[in-house]
């Protein structure tokens, strides 16, 4: 297969004081002789209460409730404002016609539509998972400040996995050379030092069994991104993950090569 390079490198208490009751001082009434006068009757007019017309309470204005119209949902759970709403796509394979679901379609569009590579995406029978495998060539920098120069090149294997149920895309980049047992300790220590400084994704040692039943260890970089909730720009999200992943993986590898034993292994 042709060598492919990855794209460039959130109450106030109120105190009530009771006043003491005022004592009334009783005055002695002195009887005086009163000259009888004709009593004049004063007619006191009682005030007539004016009838006040009761006002009707003003009718309260009720603000109309804003009803949010529910968006339609298609067979994949995508809402009608999603860029792939209502999409149905299938491709022909040796096993017959296979449905291509939204996340796989996004990966296919990036791989075929934008990069122009032939379709190598493997899709499961139920179309819920998919996988793309490819390789690229890693080359060091030419600034003179890096451990790896542009002459120091080696191959890197990549696997991109799609999980349609989770709507997640995962990137795995491997150095395809098994790590020697005597280098596992130094490599593990280097990973512990570098991972906190890696702003995207992480390095790890992946162990697996080969065809002979022997355990082999590989240096792997892993990154992932969710497409759920991304209404527009799924393809760009995949491209960004792979571009950033390639850049940070390269920086991490260069940093690891401060250890000359690791550098020698990588370039072996």
Residue pairs with C-beta under 8 A, 6 or more apart in sequence:
1 134
1 135
3 135
3 136
3 137
4 115
4 117
4 134
4 135
4 136
5 136
5 137
6 136
6 158
6 242
6 243
6 245
6 246
7 239
7 242
7 243
7 246
8 243
8 247
9 246
9 247
9 250
71 79
71 80
71 81
72 79
72 80
72 85
73 79
73 80
74 80
74 85
74 86
74 87
75 88
76 84
76 87
76 101
76 102
78 84
78 85
78 86
78 87
78 102
79 85
79 231
80 86
81 231
82 231
82 232
83 231
83 232
83 233
83 234
84 102
84 105
84 106
84 234
87 102
87 105
88 99
89 99
89 100
89 105
90 97
90 98
90 99
90 100
91 97
91 98
91 100
91 119
91 123
92 98
93 123
95 125
98 123
98 125
98 127
99 123
99 127
100 108
100 123
100 127
101 127
101 128
101 164
102 164
102 167
102 227
102 234
103 130
103 162
103 163
103 164
103 167
103 168
103 169
103 227
103 234
104 121
104 123
104 127
104 130
104 162
104 164
106 169
106 227
106 234
106 235
106 237
106 238
107 121
107 130
107 132
107 160
107 162
107 169
107 238
108 119
108 121
109 235
110 235
110 238
110 239
111 117
111 119
111 120
111 121
111 132
112 118
112 119
113 235
114 235
114 239
117 134
120 132
120 133
120 134
121 130
121 131
121 132
122 130
122 131
122 132
123 129
123 130
124 130
127 164
128 163
128 164
128 165
129 161
129 162
129 163
129 164
130 161
130 162
130 164
131 159
131 160
131 161
131 162
132 159
132 160
133 157
133 158
133 159
133 160
134 157
134 158
135 155
135 156
135 157
135 158
135 176
136 155
136 156
136 158
136 246
137 153
137 154
137 155
137 156
138 153
138 154
138 155
138 156
138 250
138 253
139 148
139 150
139 152
139 153
140 146
140 147
140 148
140 149
140 150
140 151
140 152
140 153
140 254
141 148
141 149
141 150
141 254
142 149
142 150
146 254
147 254
147 255
147 257
147 258
147 263
148 253
148 254
148 257
148 263
152 263
152 267
154 175
154 177
154 266
154 267
155 176
156 173
156 174
156 175
156 176
156 249
157 173
157 174
157 176
158 171
158 172
158 173
158 174
159 171
159 172
159 174
160 169
160 170
160 171
160 172
160 242
161 169
161 170
161 172
162 168
162 169
163 169
163 170
166 226
166 228
167 226
167 227
167 228
168 224
168 225
168 226
168 227
168 228
169 224
169 225
169 227
169 237
169 238
169 241
170 222
170 223
170 224
171 201
171 221
171 222
171 223
171 224
171 241
171 242
171 245
172 220
172 221
172 222
173 220
173 221
173 222
173 245
173 246
173 249
174 206
174 218
174 219
174 220
174 221
175 218
175 219
175 220
175 253
175 266
176 218
177 218
177 265
177 266
177 268
178 216
178 217
178 218
179 187
179 205
179 216
179 217
179 218
179 219
179 265
180 265
181 217
183 261
183 262
183 265
184 205
184 217
186 259
186 261
186 262
187 205
187 219
187 256
187 262
188 205
190 255
190 256
190 259
190 262
191 203
191 204
191 205
191 256
194 203
194 252
194 255
194 256
195 202
195 203
197 255
198 248
198 251
198 252
199 248
200 223
200 244
200 245
200 248
201 221
201 222
201 223
201 244
201 245
201 248
201 249
202 221
202 222
202 223
203 219
203 220
203 221
203 249
203 252
204 220
204 221
204 222
205 217
205 218
205 219
205 220
206 217
206 218
206 219
206 220
207 215
207 216
207 217
207 218
208 215
208 216
208 218
209 215
209 216
210 216
221 245
221 248
221 249
221 252
223 241
223 244
223 245
223 248
224 241
225 237
225 238
225 240
225 241
227 234
227 237
227 238
230 237
253 266
256 262
256 263
256 266
257 263
257 266
